[in-house]
Amino acid sequence: MNYQIKSITAQNGGPTTFNGTNTYILGNNNLIIIDPGPDDNQHLENILRNVENKNVEHIIVTHTHKDHSTLANKLAEITGAKKIGSTKYFIKNQEKNSIINFDTEFTPDIYLIDQMVIKTEDLILKALHTPGHTSDHFCFKEETKSKIFTGDHIMGWSSTLVSPPDGNMGDYIESLNRIIDQGNNEYFPGHGDKITDGKRYTEKLLQHRTNRKQRIHELITLGNKNAEELTSYIYKDIDTRLLKYATLTILAHLIDLEKENFIKSDGTNNTETKYRKI
């Protein structure tokens, strides 16, 4: 199947979004839009300009962080498309982690399940549940062209934030391995440029996470530490705007290490919790 892929980047660039959120328009006559992006009128106009007068069948949301999903309702109302996504994996106490902006207004017309197939006359997408960055995250594989739309699971400019309590490092590692098992594909990420050698790129991400996990464990064996202290050891030259996100990702590693019985805490699981070796 031959089909077009158009990429439109929203003007919401920043320390966690790079140049902005990538919206993908797939197809020739009957279209699929992946990650409509933030509720921004200019971005909406850019999408509609690229849609032209074609039929938008589906609007897919990889996960419900606001920079990916909040334009979905407005875009669906204009185009008549069905919204596809997942909110059923949400934890009930999202508000405990105030720096993560979940879109609580998004309600899909069709709920995603793992291995779901989404078809138009131009292409076939398979949904792959890839929790870790968020519990409701999905990637989408177009198998005939060896392409995967990776959302924030694998980005083209940075490693991915994993922020407890919804983010889970153990799930994230498993999901990286799942994408590696899909073979060598081109990746179209939610932020950053297209990744041409996806499998090799993801293997490097996995090795980075493994090395980070080992380093954290080594530091804990030298003395009791919390996520904030470990961040100051590991990220010495980090952009201060990213410090809180790095600290949360370190916390996700700590929670995972404790689950594997390498370290122990008092059970509170926050960035000030002290962890000790077992």
C-alpha positions as CSV (number, residue, x, y, z in Angstrom):
1,M,0.0,0.0,0.0
2,N,1.3,3.4,-0.9
3,Y,0.2,6.3,1.3
4,Q,1.3,9.7,2.3
5,I,2.7,10.7,5.7
6,K,2.6,14.3,6.6
7,S,4.2,15.6,9.8
8,I,3.1,18.9,11.4
9,T,4.9,20.2,14.5
10,A,2.9,22.2,17.0
11,Q,4.3,25.5,18.2
12,N,4.6,24.2,21.8
13,G,8.3,23.8,22.0
14,G,10.0,23.7,25.5
15,P,12.3,21.8,27.7
16,T,10.2,18.7,27.7
17,T,8.7,18.9,24.2
18,F,11.8,19.9,22.1
19,N,10.5,21.7,19.0
20,G,6.9,20.8,19.7
21,T,4.5,17.9,19.4
22,N,4.4,16.0,16.1
23,T,1.0,15.4,14.5
24,Y,1.0,12.8,11.8
25,I,-1.6,12.7,8.9
26,L,-1.6,9.3,7.2
27,G,-3.3,8.2,4.0
28,N,-4.3,9.4,0.6
29,N,-8.1,10.0,0.5
30,N,-9.3,8.5,3.8
31,L,-7.0,9.7,6.6
32,I,-5.8,8.8,10.0
33,I,-4.5,11.5,12.3
34,I,-2.1,10.4,15.1
35,D,-1.7,12.7,18.1
36,P,-3.7,15.9,17.2
37,G,-1.6,17.8,19.8
38,P,-2.3,20.7,22.0
39,D,-5.5,22.8,21.8
40,D,-4.0,25.6,19.7
41,N,-5.8,27.4,16.9
42,Q,-2.8,27.8,14.7
43,H,-2.0,24.1,15.0
44,L,-5.6,23.3,14.2
45,E,-5.5,25.5,11.1
46,N,-2.3,23.8,9.9
47,I,-3.8,20.4,10.3
48,L,-7.0,21.3,8.4
49,R,-4.9,22.9,5.7
50,N,-3.0,19.6,5.2
51,V,-6.2,17.6,5.4
52,E,-7.7,19.7,2.6
53,N,-11.1,18.3,1.7
54,K,-10.3,14.6,2.4
55,N,-12.1,12.4,4.8
56,V,-10.6,11.9,8.2
57,E,-11.8,8.5,9.5
58,H,-9.8,8.3,12.7
59,I,-8.0,10.5,15.2
60,I,-5.7,8.4,17.3
61,V,-4.1,9.5,20.6
62,T,-1.0,7.6,21.7
63,H,-1.5,8.7,25.3
64,T,-3.4,11.4,27.2
65,H,-0.8,13.9,28.1
66,K,-2.2,17.3,27.2
67,D,0.4,18.1,24.6
68,H,-0.8,15.1,22.6
69,S,-4.5,14.9,23.0
70,T,-6.3,18.2,23.9
71,L,-7.0,19.1,20.3
72,A,-8.8,15.8,19.6
73,N,-12.3,16.8,20.7
74,K,-12.3,20.0,18.5
75,L,-10.8,18.3,15.5
76,A,-13.2,15.4,15.7
77,E,-16.2,17.8,15.9
78,I,-14.9,19.6,12.7
79,T,-14.0,16.5,10.7
80,G,-16.6,13.9,12.0
81,A,-13.7,11.5,12.7
82,K,-13.9,8.8,15.4
83,K,-11.5,9.3,18.4
84,I,-9.4,6.3,19.3
85,G,-7.4,6.1,22.5
86,S,-7.3,4.7,26.0
87,T,-8.0,6.1,29.4
88,K,-9.0,2.9,31.2
89,Y,-5.4,2.4,32.5
90,F,-5.4,5.6,34.4
91,I,-4.7,5.6,38.1
92,K,-7.4,7.4,40.2
93,N,-5.1,9.7,42.0
94,Q,-3.4,11.4,39.0
95,E,-3.6,14.7,40.8
96,K,-0.9,13.6,43.3
97,N,1.7,14.3,40.6
98,S,1.0,17.9,39.7
99,I,3.8,18.3,37.1
100,I,2.2,15.8,34.8
101,N,-0.6,17.2,32.8
102,F,-3.2,14.5,32.0
103,D,-6.0,15.4,29.7
104,T,-9.1,14.4,31.8
105,E,-11.4,15.8,29.1
106,F,-10.5,13.2,26.5
107,T,-13.0,10.4,26.0
108,P,-12.4,8.1,23.0
109,D,-15.2,6.8,20.8
110,I,-13.3,3.6,20.4
111,Y,-11.2,2.3,23.3
112,L,-7.8,0.8,22.4
113,I,-6.9,-2.7,23.3
114,D,-3.5,-4.4,22.6
115,Q,-3.2,-5.8,19.1
116,M,-6.3,-3.9,17.8
117,V,-6.2,-3.3,14.1
118,I,-7.2,0.0,12.6
119,K,-7.9,0.1,8.9
120,T,-8.6,2.5,6.1
121,E,-8.5,1.8,2.3
122,D,-4.9,3.0,2.3
123,L,-3.2,1.5,5.4
124,I,-3.5,-0.9,8.3
125,L,-2.2,0.0,11.8
126,K,-1.7,-2.4,14.7
127,A,-1.9,-1.0,18.3
128,L,0.8,-2.1,20.6
129,H,0.3,-1.3,24.3
130,T,3.6,0.2,25.6
131,P,3.1,1.3,29.2
132,G,5.9,3.0,31.1
133,H,5.9,6.7,30.1
134,T,2.2,6.5,31.0
135,S,0.1,3.5,31.8
136,D,-2.2,4.2,28.8
137,H,0.5,4.6,26.2
138,F,0.2,2.9,22.8
139,C,2.5,2.7,19.8
140,F,1.2,2.0,16.3
141,K,2.8,-0.2,13.7
142,E,2.1,0.0,10.0
143,E,3.5,-3.4,9.0
144,T,3.5,-3.2,5.2
145,K,5.9,-0.2,5.3
146,S,7.9,-1.2,8.4
147,K,6.9,2.0,10.3
148,I,6.1,2.6,13.9
149,F,4.5,5.7,15.4
150,T,6.1,5.8,18.8
151,G,4.5,8.8,20.6
152,D,6.6,9.5,23.7
153,H,7.7,6.0,24.3
154,I,10.7,6.5,22.0
155,M,11.5,10.1,21.0
156,G,13.8,11.5,18.4
157,W,15.7,13.9,20.7
158,S,15.9,12.6,24.3
159,S,15.2,9.7,26.6
160,T,11.7,9.5,27.9
161,L,10.4,10.8,31.2
162,V,9.0,8.0,33.5
163,S,7.2,9.7,36.3
164,P,5.6,7.7,39.2
165,P,2.9,7.0,40.2
166,D,1.5,6.5,36.7
167,G,4.9,6.0,35.0
168,N,6.6,2.7,35.7
169,M,10.2,1.9,34.9
170,G,9.7,-1.9,34.9
171,D,6.9,-1.5,32.4
172,Y,8.9,0.9,30.3
173,I,11.8,-1.5,30.0
174,E,9.5,-4.3,29.0
175,S,7.8,-2.0,26.4
176,L,11.2,-1.1,24.9
177,N,12.0,-4.8,24.5
178,R,8.6,-5.3,22.8
179,I,9.3,-2.6,20.2
180,I,12.8,-4.1,19.6
181,D,11.1,-7.4,19.0
182,Q,9.1,-5.8,16.2
183,G,12.2,-5.9,14.0
184,N,14.0,-3.0,12.3
185,N,11.5,-0.2,11.5
186,E,11.5,3.5,10.9
187,Y,10.1,5.4,13.9
188,F,7.9,8.5,13.8
189,P,8.1,9.9,17.3
190,G,5.9,12.4,19.2
191,H,8.8,14.8,19.5
192,G,11.9,15.1,17.4
193,D,13.0,13.8,14.0
194,K,12.2,10.5,12.3
195,I,14.5,7.6,13.4
196,T,15.6,5.6,10.5
197,D,17.3,2.7,12.3
198,G,14.7,2.2,15.0
199,K,15.9,-1.2,16.4
200,R,19.5,0.0,16.9
201,Y,18.3,3.3,18.4
202,T,16.0,1.5,20.9
203,E,18.7,-1.0,21.8
204,K,20.9,2.0,22.8
205,L,18.0,3.5,24.8
206,L,17.7,0.1,26.6
207,Q,21.4,0.0,27.4
208,H,21.3,3.6,28.7
209,R,18.5,2.6,31.1
210,T,20.4,-0.5,32.2
211,N,23.5,1.5,32.8
212,R,21.6,4.1,34.8
213,K,19.9,1.4,36.9
214,Q,23.3,-0.1,37.7
215,R,24.8,3.3,38.6
216,I,21.9,4.0,41.0
217,H,22.3,0.6,42.7
218,E,26.1,1.2,43.1
219,L,25.4,4.6,44.7
220,I,22.8,3.1,47.1
221,T,25.4,0.5,48.3
222,L,27.7,3.4,49.4
223,G,25.0,4.8,51.6
224,N,21.3,5.6,52.1
225,K,20.1,8.1,49.5
226,N,16.9,9.5,48.1
227,A,16.0,10.4,44.5
228,E,16.9,14.1,44.9
229,E,20.4,13.3,46.2
230,L,21.0,10.7,43.5
231,T,19.9,13.2,40.8
232,S,22.6,15.6,42.1
233,Y,25.2,12.9,41.8
234,I,24.2,11.6,38.4
235,Y,23.0,14.8,36.6
236,K,25.7,17.3,37.4
237,D,25.3,19.5,34.3
238,I,21.6,19.2,33.7
239,D,19.4,22.1,32.5
240,T,17.8,23.3,35.8
241,R,14.4,23.3,34.0
242,L,14.7,19.5,33.6
243,L,15.8,18.8,37.1
244,K,12.4,17.8,38.6
245,Y,11.8,15.5,35.6
246,A,15.2,13.8,36.0
247,T,14.4,13.3,39.7
248,L,11.1,11.6,39.0
249,T,12.8,9.3,36.5
250,I,15.4,8.4,39.2
251,L,12.5,7.7,41.6
252,A,11.0,5.3,39.0
253,H,14.4,3.4,38.9
254,L,14.4,3.2,42.7
255,I,10.9,1.9,42.8
256,D,11.8,-0.7,40.2
257,L,15.0,-1.7,42.1
258,E,13.0,-2.1,45.3
259,K,10.4,-4.3,43.5
260,E,13.3,-6.5,42.4
261,N,14.5,-6.7,46.0
262,F,17.8,-5.0,45.4
263,I,17.1,-2.1,47.8
264,K,14.7,-1.2,50.5
265,S,12.7,2.0,51.5
266,D,10.3,2.9,54.2
267,G,7.5,2.5,51.7
268,T,6.5,6.1,51.0
269,N,8.0,6.2,47.4
270,N,8.5,9.9,46.9
271,T,11.6,11.9,45.9
272,E,12.6,12.4,49.5
273,T,12.3,8.8,50.5
274,K,15.6,7.2,51.6
275,Y,16.6,3.9,50.1
276,R,19.1,1.5,51.5
277,K,20.9,-1.6,50.3
278,I,19.6,-5.0,51.3
